[in-house]
Amino acid sequence: MIVKKVLLALIVATTAIFSIAYGVWSEYILATISIVCGIAWLLLEFYDRRFLNSIFFIIFTALAILGCFRSLSALILLVGFATGLAAWDLSGFLLRSSNLATVENKAAFEKKHLYKLSITIGAGFLLALLPVLITFHLSFVVVFVIALLAMVVMGRFFLYVYRQNEKNA
């Protein structure tokens, strides 16, 4: 069960990132909150109780947003958010896959999900990292046109993927 091991490692990493980041900046209350939430999430996942995984993800997302307001390192917060997002996804995956009657090759099924998740999280991380590393000024109109174009392209892409999945199913 490689997914559960990866999930537990991601929860530990998310907890460590946020608690160390807030501890270094002398925000001991927020560091304690991240440790308590991380330990609680870890224990619930260890005993296959996944009913609060979304709550823990929201708490760690709020800690990342609060860290941005407190001028913590954007790179550290981005890594913490990415590990928290991956942990939340894997927790949901385990919850959904536990309801399946039978999976013929469970190891291949899990590896396929881990592969897709790693590509998605990696691409999202790199896209989110760009504004941290590259700074230039654009007018609102240019940003709006780029965002509109990106939404149209992504909509077409998702429609294409959906149609391909329907053909293969």
C-alpha positions as CSV (number, residue, x, y, z in Angstrom):
1,M,0.0,0.0,0.0
2,I,2.4,2.6,-1.3
3,V,-0.3,5.4,-1.4
4,K,-0.8,5.3,2.3
5,K,2.9,5.5,3.0
6,V,3.2,8.5,0.6
7,L,0.2,10.1,2.2
8,L,1.6,9.7,5.7
9,A,5.0,11.1,4.5
10,L,3.2,14.1,2.9
11,I,1.3,14.9,6.1
12,V,4.5,14.8,8.1
13,A,6.2,17.0,5.5
14,T,3.3,19.5,5.5
15,T,3.3,19.7,9.3
16,A,7.1,20.1,9.5
17,I,7.2,22.8,6.8
18,F,4.5,24.9,8.4
19,S,5.6,24.4,12.0
20,I,9.3,25.1,11.2
21,A,8.4,28.1,9.1
22,Y,6.2,29.6,11.8
23,G,8.7,28.6,14.5
24,V,11.6,30.3,12.8
25,W,9.5,33.5,12.5
26,S,8.6,33.3,16.3
27,E,4.9,32.6,15.6
28,Y,4.7,29.9,18.2
29,I,0.9,29.8,18.4
30,L,0.6,29.1,14.7
31,A,3.5,26.6,14.8
32,T,1.6,24.8,17.6
33,I,-1.6,24.9,15.6
34,S,0.2,23.3,12.6
35,I,1.7,20.6,14.8
36,V,-1.6,19.7,16.5
37,C,-3.5,19.6,13.2
38,G,-0.7,17.6,11.6
39,I,-0.6,15.1,14.4
40,A,-4.4,14.8,14.4
41,W,-4.6,14.3,10.6
42,L,-1.8,11.8,10.8
43,L,-3.5,9.7,13.5
44,L,-6.8,9.8,11.7
45,E,-5.2,8.7,8.4
46,F,-3.2,6.0,10.2
47,Y,-6.4,4.5,11.6
48,D,-8.3,5.0,8.3
49,R,-10.6,7.7,9.5
50,R,-10.8,10.1,6.6
51,F,-13.8,12.2,7.5
52,L,-11.9,15.4,8.4
53,N,-9.3,15.4,5.6
54,S,-10.9,18.4,3.9
55,I,-10.9,20.4,7.2
56,F,-7.2,19.8,7.7
57,F,-6.5,20.8,4.2
58,I,-8.4,24.0,4.7
59,I,-6.5,24.7,7.9
60,F,-3.1,24.2,6.2
61,T,-4.3,26.4,3.3
62,A,-5.3,29.1,5.8
63,L,-1.9,28.8,7.4
64,A,-0.3,29.3,4.0
65,I,-2.4,32.4,3.3
66,L,-1.7,33.8,6.7
67,G,2.0,33.2,6.1
68,C,1.8,35.3,3.0
69,F,0.3,38.1,4.9
70,R,3.0,37.8,7.5
71,S,5.8,37.9,4.8
72,L,7.0,34.4,5.3
73,S,9.0,32.9,2.5
74,A,6.7,32.4,-0.5
75,L,8.7,29.4,-1.7
76,I,8.4,27.6,1.7
77,L,4.7,28.3,1.8
78,L,4.3,27.1,-1.7
79,V,6.0,23.8,-0.9
80,G,3.9,23.4,2.2
81,F,0.7,24.1,0.3
82,A,1.7,21.7,-2.5
83,T,2.4,18.9,0.0
84,G,-0.9,19.6,1.8
85,L,-2.8,19.5,-1.5
86,A,-1.2,16.2,-2.5
87,A,-2.0,14.7,0.9
88,W,-5.6,15.9,0.7
89,D,-5.9,14.3,-2.8
90,L,-4.4,11.0,-1.7
91,S,-6.6,10.9,1.3
92,G,-9.6,11.4,-0.9
93,F,-8.3,8.7,-3.3
94,L,-8.0,6.2,-0.5
95,L,-11.5,7.0,0.7
96,R,-12.9,6.6,-2.8
97,S,-10.9,3.4,-3.6
98,S,-12.0,1.8,-0.3
99,N,-15.5,1.9,-1.6
100,L,-14.7,0.0,-4.8
101,A,-15.7,-3.6,-4.7
102,T,-12.6,-5.0,-6.4
103,V,-9.6,-3.6,-8.2
104,E,-7.9,-6.2,-10.3
105,N,-4.4,-4.8,-10.1
106,K,-4.5,-2.5,-7.1
107,A,-0.8,-1.7,-7.1
108,A,-0.9,-0.5,-10.7
109,F,-4.1,1.4,-10.0
110,E,-2.3,3.2,-7.1
111,K,0.9,3.9,-9.1
112,K,-1.2,5.3,-12.0
113,H,-2.9,7.7,-9.6
114,L,0.5,8.7,-8.0
115,Y,1.9,9.3,-11.4
116,K,-0.9,11.6,-12.4
117,L,-0.8,13.4,-9.1
118,S,2.9,14.0,-9.3
119,I,2.6,15.5,-12.8
120,T,-0.3,17.7,-11.7
121,I,1.3,18.9,-8.5
122,G,4.6,19.4,-10.2
123,A,3.1,21.4,-13.0
124,G,1.1,23.5,-10.6
125,F,4.1,24.1,-8.4
126,L,6.2,25.3,-11.4
127,L,3.4,27.6,-12.5
128,A,3.0,29.0,-9.1
129,L,6.7,29.4,-8.7
130,L,7.0,31.6,-11.8
131,P,5.5,34.7,-10.2
132,V,7.8,34.2,-7.2
133,L,10.9,34.1,-9.4
134,I,10.0,36.4,-12.2
135,T,8.6,39.9,-11.7
136,F,7.4,42.1,-14.4
137,H,4.5,44.6,-14.7
138,L,1.5,44.2,-17.0
139,S,-1.6,46.3,-17.3
140,F,-4.9,44.9,-16.1
141,V,-6.2,44.5,-19.7
142,V,-3.2,42.4,-20.7
143,V,-3.6,40.2,-17.7
144,F,-7.3,39.8,-18.3
145,V,-6.8,38.8,-21.9
146,I,-4.1,36.3,-20.9
147,A,-6.4,34.8,-18.2
148,L,-9.3,34.6,-20.6
149,L,-7.2,32.9,-23.2
150,A,-5.9,30.4,-20.6
151,M,-9.4,29.6,-19.4
152,V,-10.6,29.0,-23.0
153,V,-7.6,26.7,-23.8
154,M,-8.0,24.8,-20.5
155,G,-11.7,24.4,-21.2
156,R,-11.0,22.9,-24.6
157,F,-8.3,20.7,-23.2
158,F,-10.6,19.3,-20.5
159,L,-13.3,18.8,-23.0
160,Y,-10.8,16.9,-25.2
161,V,-9.7,14.7,-22.3
162,Y,-13.3,14.0,-21.3
163,R,-14.2,12.9,-24.9
164,Q,-11.1,10.7,-25.0
165,N,-12.1,9.1,-21.7
166,E,-15.6,8.4,-23.1
167,K,-14.2,6.8,-26.2
168,N,-11.9,4.5,-24.1
169,A,-14.6,3.6,-21.6
